[in-house]
């Protein structure tokens, strides 16, 4: 449960046999969001076409130290 927002959510990690991965998938009753975590704001992050093809409409966000606080403590 996302306590501060009073939302129920399931959390997953996604990886293929080819080692493509998504660090965090958060699924609520009405949407699915995918997150990639990077230490550097300049690091390249992309969501694989395998993932985006199989889960169309999923929100994808890259979390870096610059936006980490907004991810952890949303308004």
N, CA, C and O atoms as a Tripos MOL2 file, in Angstrom:
@<TRIPOS>MOLECULE
protein
  300   299    75     0     0
PROTEIN
NO_CHARGES

@<TRIPOS>ATOM
      1 N           0.8400   -1.1830    0.0000 N.3       1 UNK1
      2 CA          0.0000    0.0000    0.0000 C.3       1 UNK1
      3 C           0.8820    1.2420    0.0000 C.2       1 UNK1
      4 O           1.8920    1.2910    0.7020 O.2       1 UNK1
      5 N           0.5090    2.2200   -0.7680 N.am      2 UNK2
      6 CA          1.1890    3.5060   -0.7560 C.3       2 UNK2
      7 C           0.5750    4.3200    0.3690 C.2       2 UNK2
      8 O          -0.3900    5.0570    0.1640 O.2       2 UNK2
      9 N           1.1380    4.1810    1.5480 N.am      3 UNK3
     10 CA          0.5280    4.7060    2.7730 C.3       3 UNK3
     11 C           0.2110    6.1870    2.7180 C.2       3 UNK3
     12 O          -0.8790    6.6020    3.1130 O.2       3 UNK3
     13 N           1.1450    6.9880    2.2330 N.am      4 UNK4
     14 CA          0.9030    8.4270    2.2740 C.3       4 UNK4
     15 C          -0.1630    8.8650    1.2780 C.2       4 UNK4
     16 O          -0.6850    9.9730    1.3980 O.2       4 UNK4
     17 N          -0.5030    8.0280    0.2960 N.am      5 UNK5
     18 CA         -1.5550    8.3630   -0.6540 C.3       5 UNK5
     19 C          -2.7890    7.4800   -0.4820 C.2       5 UNK5
     20 O          -3.7740    7.6380   -1.2020 O.2       5 UNK5
     21 N          -2.7340    6.5570    0.4660 N.am      6 UNK6
     22 CA         -3.8240    5.6290    0.7350 C.3       6 UNK6
     23 C          -4.2610    4.8900   -0.5290 C.2       6 UNK6
     24 O          -5.4560    4.7690   -0.7980 O.2       6 UNK6
     25 N          -3.2910    4.3960   -1.3040 N.am      7 UNK7
     26 CA         -3.5590    3.6220   -2.5090 C.3       7 UNK7
     27 C          -2.9590    2.2300   -2.3480 C.2       7 UNK7
     28 O          -1.8660    2.0640   -1.8070 O.2       7 UNK7
     29 N          -3.6920    1.2460   -2.8260 N.am      8 UNK8
     30 CA         -3.1690   -0.1150   -2.8540 C.3       8 UNK8
     31 C          -2.3910   -0.2990   -4.1460 C.2       8 UNK8
     32 O          -2.8470    0.1170   -5.2110 O.2       8 UNK8
     33 N          -1.2160   -0.9220   -4.0610 N.am      9 UNK9
     34 CA         -0.4000   -1.1550   -5.2470 C.3       9 UNK9
     35 C           0.3950   -2.4440   -5.0840 C.2       9 UNK9
     36 O           0.8270   -2.8000   -3.9880 O.2       9 UNK9
     37 N           0.5740   -3.1270   -6.2030 N.am     10 UNK10
     38 CA          1.4570   -4.2890   -6.2480 C.3      10 UNK10
     39 C           2.7570   -3.8470   -6.8900 C.2      10 UNK10
     40 O           2.7590   -2.9870   -7.7710 O.2      10 UNK10
     41 N           3.8610   -4.4310   -6.4530 N.am     11 UNK11
     42 CA          5.1810   -4.0490   -6.9480 C.3      11 UNK11
     43 C           5.8910   -5.2710   -7.5140 C.2      11 UNK11
     44 O           5.8600   -6.3590   -6.9390 O.2      11 UNK11
     45 N           6.5380   -5.0540   -8.6720 N.am     12 UNK12
     46 CA          7.2030   -6.1440   -9.3630 C.3      12 UNK12
     47 C           8.5500   -5.6870   -9.9170 C.2      12 UNK12
     48 O           8.8190   -4.4930  -10.0510 O.2      12 UNK12
     49 N           9.3760   -6.6610  -10.2300 N.am     13 UNK13
     50 CA         10.6150   -6.4790  -10.9730 C.3      13 UNK13
     51 C          10.4050   -7.2630  -12.2590 C.2      13 UNK13
     52 O           9.7990   -8.3340  -12.2330 O.2      13 UNK13
     53 N          10.8980   -6.7480  -13.3890 N.am     14 UNK14
     54 CA         10.6840   -7.4140  -14.6840 C.3      14 UNK14
     55 C          12.0090   -7.6660  -15.3580 C.2      14 UNK14
     56 O          12.8440   -6.7670  -15.4500 O.2      14 UNK14
     57 N          12.2130   -8.9020  -15.8380 N.am     15 UNK15
     58 CA         13.4380   -9.2300  -16.5790 C.3      15 UNK15
     59 C          13.1270  -10.3260  -17.5930 C.2      15 UNK15
     60 O          12.3550  -11.2460  -17.3230 O.2      15 UNK15
     61 N          13.7480  -10.2050  -18.7670 N.am     16 UNK16
     62 CA         13.6110  -11.2370  -19.7930 C.3      16 UNK16
     63 C          14.8010  -12.1880  -19.7200 C.2      16 UNK16
     64 O          15.7600  -11.9390  -18.9900 O.2      16 UNK16
     65 N          14.7330  -13.2650  -20.4730 N.am     17 UNK17
     66 CA         15.8630  -14.1930  -20.5280 C.3      17 UNK17
     67 C          17.0640  -13.5570  -21.2170 C.2      17 UNK17
     68 O          18.1870  -14.0400  -21.0690 O.2      17 UNK17
     69 N          16.8430  -12.4670  -21.9770 N.am     18 UNK18
     70 CA         17.9380  -11.7300  -22.6200 C.3      18 UNK18
     71 C          18.5120  -10.6460  -21.7000 C.2      18 UNK18
     72 O          19.3230   -9.8280  -22.1340 O.2      18 UNK18
     73 N          18.0850  -10.6420  -20.4200 N.am     19 UNK19
     74 CA         18.5740   -9.7260  -19.3900 C.3      19 UNK19
     75 C          18.0990   -8.2840  -19.5660 C.2      19 UNK19
     76 O          18.7050   -7.3720  -19.0050 O.2      19 UNK19
     77 N          17.0340   -8.0580  -20.3270 N.am     20 UNK20
     78 CA         16.4050   -6.7350  -20.3310 C.3      20 UNK20
     79 C          15.6260   -6.6460  -19.0300 C.2      20 UNK20
     80 O          14.9980   -7.6190  -18.6110 O.2      20 UNK20
     81 N          15.6630   -5.4790  -18.3870 N.am     21 UNK21
     82 CA         14.9760   -5.3980  -17.1060 C.3      21 UNK21
     83 C          14.3800   -4.0220  -16.8440 C.2      21 UNK21
     84 O          14.7920   -3.0090  -17.4080 O.2      21 UNK21
     85 N          13.3970   -4.0400  -15.9640 N.am     22 UNK22
     86 CA         12.7840   -2.8260  -15.4260 C.3      22 UNK22
     87 C          12.9660   -2.9280  -13.9180 C.2      22 UNK22
     88 O          12.6440   -3.9540  -13.3190 O.2      22 UNK22
     89 N          13.4820   -1.8670  -13.3030 N.am     23 UNK23
     90 CA         13.8100   -1.9150  -11.8710 C.3      23 UNK23
     91 C          12.5870   -2.0430  -10.9760 C.2      23 UNK23
     92 O          12.6140   -2.7830   -9.9930 O.2      23 UNK23
     93 N          11.5130   -1.3300  -11.3040 N.am     24 UNK24
     94 CA         10.3080   -1.3720  -10.4700 C.3      24 UNK24
     95 C           9.0880   -1.1700  -11.3380 C.2      24 UNK24
     96 O           9.0380   -0.2550  -12.1600 O.2      24 UNK24
     97 N           8.1030   -2.0340  -11.1480 N.am     25 UNK25
     98 CA          6.7950   -1.8590  -11.7750 C.3      25 UNK25
     99 C           5.7970   -1.7370  -10.6470 C.2      25 UNK25
    100 O           5.7650   -2.5590   -9.7310 O.2      25 UNK25
    101 N           4.9890   -0.7080  -10.7230 N.am     26 UNK26
    102 CA          3.9760   -0.4560   -9.6980 C.3      26 UNK26
    103 C           2.6170   -0.5170  -10.3810 C.2      26 UNK26
    104 O           2.3420    0.2400  -11.3120 O.2      26 UNK26
    105 N           1.7690   -1.4290   -9.9080 N.am     27 UNK27
    106 CA          0.4650   -1.6310  -10.5260 C.3      27 UNK27
    107 C          -0.6370   -1.3150   -9.5220 C.2      27 UNK27
    108 O          -0.7090   -1.9170   -8.4510 O.2      27 UNK27
    109 N          -1.4890   -0.3690   -9.8810 N.am     28 UNK28
    110 CA         -2.6640   -0.0450   -9.0830 C.3      28 UNK28
    111 C          -3.8890   -0.5110   -9.8620 C.2      28 UNK28
    112 O          -3.7610   -1.0710  -10.9510 O.2      28 UNK28
    113 N          -5.0600   -0.2820   -9.3110 N.am     29 UNK29
    114 CA         -6.2910   -0.7310   -9.9670 C.3      29 UNK29
    115 C          -6.4910   -0.0730  -11.3280 C.2      29 UNK29
    116 O          -7.1020   -0.6660  -12.2170 O.2      29 UNK29
    117 N          -5.9810    1.1460  -11.5000 N.am     30 UNK30
    118 CA         -6.2650    1.8720  -12.7390 C.3      30 UNK30
    119 C          -5.0650    2.1500  -13.6400 C.2      30 UNK30
    120 O          -5.2370    2.6940  -14.7310 O.2      30 UNK30
    121 N          -3.8430    1.7850  -13.2080 N.am     31 UNK31
    122 CA         -2.7000    2.0360  -14.0950 C.3      31 UNK31
    123 C          -1.4740    1.2410  -13.6760 C.2      31 UNK31
    124 O          -1.3960    0.6940  -12.5760 O.2      31 UNK31
    125 N          -0.5140    1.2000  -14.6050 N.am     32 UNK32
    126 CA          0.7560    0.5420  -14.3370 C.3      32 UNK32
    127 C           1.8680    1.5340  -14.6620 C.2      32 UNK32
    128 O           1.8330    2.1970  -15.6980 O.2      32 UNK32
    129 N           2.8520    1.6320  -13.7740 N.am     33 UNK33
    130 CA          3.9800    2.5400  -13.9580 C.3      33 UNK33
    131 C           5.2710    1.7470  -13.8600 C.2      33 UNK33
    132 O           5.4030    0.8380  -13.0410 O.2      33 UNK33
    133 N           6.2320    2.1130  -14.7230 N.am     34 UNK34
    134 CA          7.5380    1.4560  -14.7300 C.3      34 UNK34
    135 C           8.5970    2.4850  -14.3660 C.2      34 UNK34
    136 O           8.5430    3.6290  -14.8170 O.2      34 UNK34
    137 N           9.5580    2.0750  -13.5500 N.am     35 UNK35
    138 CA         10.6030    2.9780  -13.0730 C.3      35 UNK35
    139 C          11.9790    2.3720  -13.2990 C.2      35 UNK35
    140 O          12.2040    1.1900  -13.0360 O.2      35 UNK35
    141 N          12.8780    3.1810  -13.7810 N.am     36 UNK36
    142 CA         14.2980    2.8410  -13.8950 C.3      36 UNK36
    143 C          15.0480    3.7830  -12.9610 C.2      36 UNK36
    144 O          14.8060    4.9900  -12.9800 O.2      36 UNK36
    145 N          15.9420    3.2570  -12.1540 N.am     37 UNK37
    146 CA         16.7100    4.0500  -11.1980 C.3      37 UNK37
    147 C          18.1510    4.1750  -11.6770 C.2      37 UNK37
    148 O          18.7990    3.1710  -11.9730 O.2      37 UNK37
    149 N          18.6510    5.4000  -11.7530 N.am     38 UNK38
    150 CA         20.0120    5.6790  -12.2150 C.3      38 UNK38
    151 C          20.6890    6.6290  -11.2330 C.2      38 UNK38
    152 O          20.0630    7.5630  -10.7330 O.2      38 UNK38
    153 N          21.9800    6.3850  -10.9580 N.am     39 UNK39
    154 CA         22.7290    7.2570  -10.0520 C.3      39 UNK39
    155 C          23.0730    8.5830  -10.7180 C.2      39 UNK39
    156 O          23.1800    9.6060  -10.0410 O.2      39 UNK39
    157 N          23.2430    8.5760  -12.0140 N.am     40 UNK40
    158 CA         23.6330    9.7890  -12.7270 C.3      40 UNK40
    159 C          22.4630   10.3050  -13.5500 C.2      40 UNK40
    160 O          21.7780    9.5330  -14.2200 O.2      40 UNK40
    161 N          22.2370   11.6130  -13.4990 N.am     41 UNK41
    162 CA         21.1450   12.1800  -14.2970 C.3      41 UNK41
    163 C          21.4700   12.1010  -15.7870 C.2      41 UNK41
    164 O          20.5680   12.2220  -16.6160 O.2      41 UNK41
    165 N          22.7330   11.9030  -16.1420 N.am     42 UNK42
    166 CA         23.1340   11.8030  -17.5380 C.3      42 UNK42
    167 C          23.1670   10.3660  -18.0550 C.2      42 UNK42
    168 O          23.4280   10.1390  -19.2370 O.2      42 UNK42
    169 N          22.9090    9.4100  -17.1920 N.am     43 UNK43
    170 CA         22.9360    8.0060  -17.6070 C.3      43 UNK43
    171 C          21.8010    7.7300  -18.5910 C.2      43 UNK43
    172 O          20.6940    8.2530  -18.4630 O.2      43 UNK43
    173 N          22.1130    6.8970  -19.5690 N.am     44 UNK44
    174 CA         21.0960    6.5400  -20.5530 C.3      44 UNK44
    175 C          20.1690    5.4930  -19.9600 C.2      44 UNK44
    176 O          20.6120    4.4910  -19.3990 O.2      44 UNK44
    177 N          18.9100    5.7390  -20.0900 N.am     45 UNK45
    178 CA         17.9190    4.7550  -19.6510 C.3      45 UNK45
    179 C          16.8300    4.7130  -20.7090 C.2      45 UNK45
    180 O          16.3230    5.7410  -21.1580 O.2      45 UNK45
    181 N          16.4930    3.5020  -21.0870 N.am     46 UNK46
    182 CA         15.3890    3.3660  -22.0170 C.3      46 UNK46
    183 C          14.6150    2.1210  -21.6430 C.2      46 UNK46
    184 O          15.1530    1.1730  -21.0710 O.2      46 UNK46
    185 N          13.3660    2.1490  -21.9750 N.am     47 UNK47
    186 CA         12.4980    1.0240  -21.6990 C.3      47 UNK47
    187 C          12.4800    0.1610  -22.9520 C.2      47 UNK47
    188 O          12.1670    0.6500  -24.0370 O.2      47 UNK47
    189 N          12.8060   -1.1000  -22.8140 N.am     48 UNK48
    190 CA         12.9700   -1.9820  -23.9680 C.3      48 UNK48
    191 C          11.6850   -2.0860  -24.7790 C.2      48 UNK48
    192 O          10.5810   -1.9720  -24.2460 O.2      48 UNK48
    193 N          11.8540   -2.3020  -26.0650 N.am     49 UNK49
    194 CA         10.6830   -2.4570  -26.9360 C.3      49 UNK49
    195 C           9.9010   -3.7110  -26.5570 C.2      49 UNK49
    196 O           8.6870   -3.7650  -26.7550 O.2      49 UNK49
    197 N          10.5790   -4.7120  -26.0170 N.am     50 UNK50
    198 CA          9.8740   -5.9150  -25.5540 C.3      50 UNK50
    199 C           8.8750   -5.5450  -24.4650 C.2      50 UNK50
    200 O           7.7390   -6.0170  -24.4750 O.2      50 UNK50
    201 N           9.2930   -4.7100  -23.5360 N.am     51 UNK51
    202 CA          8.4020   -4.2890  -22.4540 C.3      51 UNK51
    203 C           7.2840   -3.3950  -22.9800 C.2      51 UNK51
    204 O           6.1130   -3.6350  -22.6870 O.2      51 UNK51
    205 N           7.6270   -2.3770  -23.7460 N.am     52 UNK52
    206 CA          6.6080   -1.4220  -24.2150 C.3      52 UNK52
    207 C           5.6030   -2.0730  -25.1650 C.2      52 UNK52
    208 O           4.4440   -1.6630  -25.2110 O.2      52 UNK52
    209 N           6.0340   -3.0760  -25.9180 N.am     53 UNK53
    210 CA          5.1120   -3.8000  -26.8020 C.3      53 UNK53
    211 C           4.1340   -4.6570  -25.9980 C.2      53 UNK53
    212 O           2.9460   -4.7180  -26.3130 O.2      53 UNK53
    213 N           4.6410   -5.3080  -24.9690 N.am     54 UNK54
    214 CA          3.7940   -6.1890  -24.1700 C.3      54 UNK54
    215 C           2.9380   -5.4700  -23.1370 C.2      54 UNK54
    216 O           1.9240   -6.0050  -22.6880 O.2      54 UNK54
    217 N           3.3380   -4.2700  -22.7610 N.am     55 UNK55
    218 CA          2.5940   -3.5030  -21.7590 C.3      55 UNK55
    219 C           2.3550   -2.0860  -22.2720 C.2      55 UNK55
    220 O           2.8670   -1.1280  -21.6920 O.2      55 UNK55
    221 N           1.5810   -1.9380  -23.3550 N.am     56 UNK56
    222 CA          1.3500   -0.6000  -23.9150 C.3      56 UNK56
    223 C           0.5840    0.2780  -22.9240 C.2      56 UNK56
    224 O          -0.2350   -0.2060  -22.1430 O.2      56 UNK56
    225 N           0.8640    1.5530  -22.9750 N.am     57 UNK57
    226 CA          0.1810    2.4970  -22.0930 C.3      57 UNK57
    227 C           0.7760    2.6090  -20.7080 C.2      57 UNK57
    228 O           0.2710    3.3640  -19.8770 O.2      57 UNK57
    229 N           1.8410    1.8730  -20.4440 N.am     58 UNK58
    230 CA          2.4980    1.9510  -19.1380 C.3      58 UNK58
    231 C           3.3050    3.2390  -19.0570 C.2      58 UNK58
    232 O           4.0660    3.5610  -19.9690 O.2      58 UNK58
    233 N           3.1380    3.9710  -17.9650 N.am     59 UNK59
    234 CA          3.9340    5.1770  -17.7380 C.3      59 UNK59
    235 C           5.3630    4.7590  -17.4190 C.2      59 UNK59
    236 O           5.5720    3.8870  -16.5750 O.2      59 UNK59
    237 N           6.3470    5.3610  -18.0740 N.am     60 UNK60
    238 CA          7.7470    5.0540  -17.8010 C.3      60 UNK60
    239 C           8.4700    6.2760  -17.2730 C.2      60 UNK60
    240 O           8.4030    7.3460  -17.8770 O.2      60 UNK60
    241 N           9.1630    6.1290  -16.1480 N.am     61 UNK61
    242 CA          9.8620    7.2450  -15.5160 C.3      61 UNK61
    243 C          11.2610    6.8100  -15.1110 C.2      61 UNK61
    244 O          11.4650    5.7080  -14.6020 O.2      61 UNK61
    245 N          12.2180    7.6940  -15.3470 N.am     62 UNK62
    246 CA         13.5890    7.4580  -14.8970 C.3      62 UNK62
    247 C          13.7910    8.2760  -13.6240 C.2      62 UNK62
    248 O          13.5400    9.4820  -13.6070 O.2      62 UNK62
    249 N          14.2410    7.6220  -12.5730 N.am     63 UNK63
    250 CA         14.4710    8.2770  -11.2850 C.3      63 UNK63
    251 C          15.9800    8.4480  -11.1140 C.2      63 UNK63
    252 O          16.7400    7.4840  -11.2060 O.2      63 UNK63
    253 N          16.4020    9.6950  -10.8620 N.am     64 UNK64
    254 CA         17.8050   10.0360  -10.6160 C.3      64 UNK64
    255 C          17.8860   10.7920   -9.2940 C.2      64 UNK64
    256 O          16.8470   11.1050   -8.7130 O.2      64 UNK64
    257 N          19.0760   11.0940   -8.8050 N.am     65 UNK65
    258 CA         19.1630   11.9010   -7.5860 C.3      65 UNK65
    259 C          18.4480   13.2520   -7.7160 C.2      65 UNK65
    260 O          18.0060   13.8120   -6.7130 O.2      65 UNK65
    261 N          18.3320   13.7750   -8.9360 N.am     66 UNK66
    262 CA         17.6610   15.0630   -9.1260 C.3      66 UNK66
    263 C          16.1590   15.0100   -8.8690 C.2      66 UNK66
    264 O          15.5870   16.0010   -8.4160 O.2      66 UNK66
    265 N          15.5030   13.8850   -9.1450 N.am     67 UNK67
    266 CA         14.0550   13.8200   -8.9390 C.3      67 UNK67
    267 C          13.6370   12.7510   -7.9260 C.2      67 UNK67
    268 O          12.4550   12.4310   -7.8050 O.2      67 UNK67
    269 N          14.6010   12.2090   -7.2100 N.am     68 UNK68
    270 CA         14.3380   11.1590   -6.2390 C.3      68 UNK68
    271 C          13.3740   11.6140   -5.1410 C.2      68 UNK68
    272 O          12.4790   10.8680   -4.7460 O.2      68 UNK68
    273 N          13.5600   12.8230   -4.6600 N.am     69 UNK69
    274 CA         12.6950   13.3090   -3.5770 C.3      69 UNK69
    275 C          11.2460   13.4050   -4.0340 C.2      69 UNK69
    276 O          10.3390   13.0790   -3.2680 O.2      69 UNK69
    277 N          11.0140   13.8430   -5.2600 N.am     70 UNK70
    278 CA          9.6580   13.9130   -5.7820 C.3      70 UNK70
    279 C           9.0360   12.5170   -5.9030 C.2      70 UNK70
    280 O           7.8320   12.3450   -5.7140 O.2      70 UNK70
    281 N           9.8750   11.5230   -6.2210 N.am     71 UNK71
    282 CA          9.3860   10.1420   -6.3060 C.3      71 UNK71
    283 C           9.0310    9.6200   -4.9050 C.2      71 UNK71
    284 O           8.0000    8.9720   -4.7210 O.2      71 UNK71
    285 N           9.8810    9.9020   -3.9350 N.am     72 UNK72
    286 CA          9.6750    9.3790   -2.5880 C.3      72 UNK72
    287 C           8.5820   10.1150   -1.8240 C.2      72 UNK72
    288 O           7.8530    9.5070   -1.0400 O.2      72 UNK72
    289 N           8.4650   11.4170   -2.0490 N.am     73 UNK73
    290 CA          7.4930   12.2320   -1.3260 C.3      73 UNK73
    291 C           6.6820   13.0560   -2.3310 C.2      73 UNK73
    292 O           6.9180   14.2550   -2.4780 O.2      73 UNK73
    293 N           5.7240   12.4200   -3.0260 N.am     74 UNK74
    294 CA          4.9400   13.1540   -4.0150 C.3      74 UNK74
    295 C           4.0140   14.1700   -3.3540 C.2      74 UNK74
    296 O           3.6160   14.0180   -2.1990 O.2      74 UNK74
    297 N           3.6890   15.1870   -4.1020 N.am     75 UNK75
    298 CA          2.7890   16.2220   -3.5560 C.3      75 UNK75
    299 C           1.3750   15.7430   -3.4950 C.2      75 UNK75
    300 O           0.4900   16.4820   -3.0640 O.2      75 UNK75
@<TRIPOS>BOND
     1     1     2 1
     2     2     3 1
     3     3     4 2
     4     3     5 am
     5     5     6 1
     6     6     7 1
     7     7     8 2
     8     7     9 am
     9     9    10 1
    10    10    11 1
    11    11    12 2
    12    11    13 am
    13    13    14 1
    14    14    15 1
    15    15    16 2
    16    15    17 am
    17    17    18 1
    18    18    19 1
    19    19    20 2
    20    19    21 am
    21    21    22 1
    22    22    23 1
    23    23    24 2
    24    23    25 am
    25    25    26 1
    26    26    27 1
    27    27    28 2
    28    27    29 am
    29    29    30 1
    30    30    31 1
    31    31    32 2
    32    31    33 am
    33    33    34 1
    34    34    35 1
    35    35    36 2
    36    35    37 am
    37    37    38 1
    38    38    39 1
    39    39    40 2
    40    39    41 am
    41    41    42 1
    42    42    43 1
    43    43    44 2
    44    43    45 am
    45    45    46 1
    46    46    47 1
    47    47    48 2
    48    47    49 am
    49    49    50 1
    50    50    51 1
    51    51    52 2
    52    51    53 am
    53    53    54 1
    54    54    55 1
    55    55    56 2
    56    55    57 am
    57    57    58 1
    58    58    59 1
    59    59    60 2
    60    59    61 am
    61    61    62 1
    62    62    63 1
    63    63    64 2
    64    63    65 am
    65    65    66 1
    66    66    67 1
    67    67    68 2
    68    67    69 am
    69    69    70 1
    70    70    71 1
    71    71    72 2
    72    71    73 am
    73    73    74 1
    74    74    75 1
    75    75    76 2
    76    75    77 am
    77    77    78 1
    78    78    79 1
    79    79    80 2
    80    79    81 am
    81    81    82 1
    82    82    83 1
    83    83    84 2
    84    83    85 am
    85    85    86 1
    86    86    87 1
    87    87    88 2
    88    87    89 am
    89    89    90 1
    90    90    91 1
    91    91    92 2
    92    91    93 am
    93    93    94 1
    94    94    95 1
    95    95    96 2
    96    95    97 am
    97    97    98 1
    98    98    99 1
    99    99   100 2
   100    99   101 am
   101   101   102 1
   102   102   103 1
   103   103   104 2
   104   103   105 am
   105   105   106 1
   106   106   107 1
   107   107   108 2
   108   107   109 am
   109   109   110 1
   110   110   111 1
   111   111   112 2
   112   111   113 am
   113   113   114 1
   114   114   115 1
   115   115   116 2
   116   115   117 am
   117   117   118 1
   118   118   119 1
   119   119   120 2
   120   119   121 am
   121   121   122 1
   122   122   123 1
   123   123   124 2
   124   123   125 am
   125   125   126 1
   126   126   127 1
   127   127   128 2
   128   127   129 am
   129   129   130 1
   130   130   131 1
   131   131   132 2
   132   131   133 am
   133   133   134 1
   134   134   135 1
   135   135   136 2
   136   135   137 am
   137   137   138 1
   138   138   139 1
   139   139   140 2
   140   139   141 am
   141   141   142 1
   142   142   143 1
   143   143   144 2
   144   143   145 am
   145   145   146 1
   146   146   147 1
   147   147   148 2
   148   147   149 am
   149   149   150 1
   150   150   151 1
   151   151   152 2
   152   151   153 am
   153   153   154 1
   154   154   155 1
   155   155   156 2
   156   155   157 am
   157   157   158 1
   158   158   159 1
   159   159   160 2
   160   159   161 am
   161   161   162 1
   162   162   163 1
   163   163   164 2
   164   163   165 am
   165   165   166 1
   166   166   167 1
   167   167   168 2
   168   167   169 am
   169   169   170 1
   170   170   171 1
   171   171   172 2
   172   171   173 am
   173   173   174 1
   174   174   175 1
   175   175   176 2
   176   175   177 am
   177   177   178 1
   178   178   179 1
   179   179   180 2
   180   179   181 am
   181   181   182 1
   182   182   183 1
   183   183   184 2
   184   183   185 am
   185   185   186 1
   186   186   187 1
   187   187   188 2
   188   187   189 am
   189   189   190 1
   190   190   191 1
   191   191   192 2
   192   191   193 am
   193   193   194 1
   194   194   195 1
   195   195   196 2
   196   195   197 am
   197   197   198 1
   198   198   199 1
   199   199   200 2
   200   199   201 am
   201   201   202 1
   202   202   203 1
   203   203   204 2
   204   203   205 am
   205   205   206 1
   206   206   207 1
   207   207   208 2
   208   207   209 am
   209   209   210 1
   210   210   211 1
   211   211   212 2
   212   211   213 am
   213   213   214 1
   214   214   215 1
   215   215   216 2
   216   215   217 am
   217   217   218 1
   218   218   219 1
   219   219   220 2
   220   219   221 am
   221   221   222 1
   222   222   223 1
   223   223   224 2
   224   223   225 am
   225   225   226 1
   226   226   227 1
   227   227   228 2
   228   227   229 am
   229   229   230 1
   230   230   231 1
   231   231   232 2
   232   231   233 am
   233   233   234 1
   234   234   235 1
   235   235   236 2
   236   235   237 am
   237   237   238 1
   238   238   239 1
   239   239   240 2
   240   239   241 am
   241   241   242 1
   242   242   243 1
   243   243   244 2
   244   243   245 am
   245   245   246 1
   246   246   247 1
   247   247   248 2
   248   247   249 am
   249   249   250 1
   250   250   251 1
   251   251   252 2
   252   251   253 am
   253   253   254 1
   254   254   255 1
   255   255   256 2
   256   255   257 am
   257   257   258 1
   258   258   259 1
   259   259   260 2
   260   259   261 am
   261   261   262 1
   262   262   263 1
   263   263   264 2
   264   263   265 am
   265   265   266 1
   266   266   267 1
   267   267   268 2
   268   267   269 am
   269   269   270 1
   270   270   271 1
   271   271   272 2
   272   271   273 am
   273   273   274 1
   274   274   275 1
   275   275   276 2
   276   275   277 am
   277   277   278 1
   278   278   279 1
   279   279   280 2
   280   279   281 am
   281   281   282 1
   282   282   283 1
   283   283   284 2
   284   283   285 am
   285   285   286 1
   286   286   287 1
   287   287   288 2
   288   287   289 am
   289   289   290 1
   290   290   291 1
   291   291   292 2
   292   291   293 am
   293   293   294 1
   294   294   295 1
   295   295   296 2
   296   295   297 am
   297   297   298 1
   298   298   299 1
   299   299   300 2
@<TRIPOS>SUBSTRUCTURE
     1 UNK1         2 RESIDUE 1 A UNK
     2 UNK2         6 RESIDUE 1 A UNK
     3 UNK3        10 RESIDUE 1 A UNK
     4 UNK4        14 RESIDUE 1 A UNK
     5 UNK5        18 RESIDUE 1 A UNK
     6 UNK6        22 RESIDUE 1 A UNK
     7 UNK7        26 RESIDUE 1 A UNK
     8 UNK8        30 RESIDUE 1 A UNK
     9 UNK9        34 RESIDUE 1 A UNK
    10 UNK10       38 RESIDUE 1 A UNK
    11 UNK11       42 RESIDUE 1 A UNK
    12 UNK12       46 RESIDUE 1 A UNK
    13 UNK13       50 RESIDUE 1 A UNK
    14 UNK14       54 RESIDUE 1 A UNK
    15 UNK15       58 RESIDUE 1 A UNK
    16 UNK16       62 RESIDUE 1 A UNK
    17 UNK17       66 RESIDUE 1 A UNK
    18 UNK18       70 RESIDUE 1 A UNK
    19 UNK19       74 RESIDUE 1 A UNK
    20 UNK20       78 RESIDUE 1 A UNK
    21 UNK21       82 RESIDUE 1 A UNK
    22 UNK22       86 RESIDUE 1 A UNK
    23 UNK23       90 RESIDUE 1 A UNK
    24 UNK24       94 RESIDUE 1 A UNK
    25 UNK25       98 RESIDUE 1 A UNK
    26 UNK26      102 RESIDUE 1 A UNK
    27 UNK27      106 RESIDUE 1 A UNK
    28 UNK28      110 RESIDUE 1 A UNK
    29 UNK29      114 RESIDUE 1 A UNK
    30 UNK30      118 RESIDUE 1 A UNK
    31 UNK31      122 RESIDUE 1 A UNK
    32 UNK32      126 RESIDUE 1 A UNK
    33 UNK33      130 RESIDUE 1 A UNK
    34 UNK34      134 RESIDUE 1 A UNK
    35 UNK35      138 RESIDUE 1 A UNK
    36 UNK36      142 RESIDUE 1 A UNK
    37 UNK37      146 RESIDUE 1 A UNK
    38 UNK38      150 RESIDUE 1 A UNK
    39 UNK39      154 RESIDUE 1 A UNK
    40 UNK40      158 RESIDUE 1 A UNK
    41 UNK41      162 RESIDUE 1 A UNK
    42 UNK42      166 RESIDUE 1 A UNK
    43 UNK43      170 RESIDUE 1 A UNK
    44 UNK44      174 RESIDUE 1 A UNK
    45 UNK45      178 RESIDUE 1 A UNK
    46 UNK46      182 RESIDUE 1 A UNK
    47 UNK47      186 RESIDUE 1 A UNK
    48 UNK48      190 RESIDUE 1 A UNK
    49 UNK49      194 RESIDUE 1 A UNK
    50 UNK50      198 RESIDUE 1 A UNK
    51 UNK51      202 RESIDUE 1 A UNK
    52 UNK52      206 RESIDUE 1 A UNK
    53 UNK53      210 RESIDUE 1 A UNK
    54 UNK54      214 RESIDUE 1 A UNK
    55 UNK55      218 RESIDUE 1 A UNK
    56 UNK56      222 RESIDUE 1 A UNK
    57 UNK57      226 RESIDUE 1 A UNK
    58 UNK58      230 RESIDUE 1 A UNK
    59 UNK59      234 RESIDUE 1 A UNK
    60 UNK60      238 RESIDUE 1 A UNK
    61 UNK61      242 RESIDUE 1 A UNK
    62 UNK62      246 RESIDUE 1 A UNK
    63 UNK63      250 RESIDUE 1 A UNK
    64 UNK64      254 RESIDUE 1 A UNK
    65 UNK65      258 RESIDUE 1 A UNK
    66 UNK66      262 RESIDUE 1 A UNK
    67 UNK67      266 RESIDUE 1 A UNK
    68 UNK68      270 RESIDUE 1 A UNK
    69 UNK69      274 RESIDUE 1 A UNK
    70 UNK70      278 RESIDUE 1 A UNK
    71 UNK71      282 RESIDUE 1 A UNK
    72 UNK72      286 RESIDUE 1 A UNK
    73 UNK73      290 RESIDUE 1 A UNK
    74 UNK74      294 RESIDUE 1 A UNK
    75 UNK75      298 RESIDUE 1 A UNK
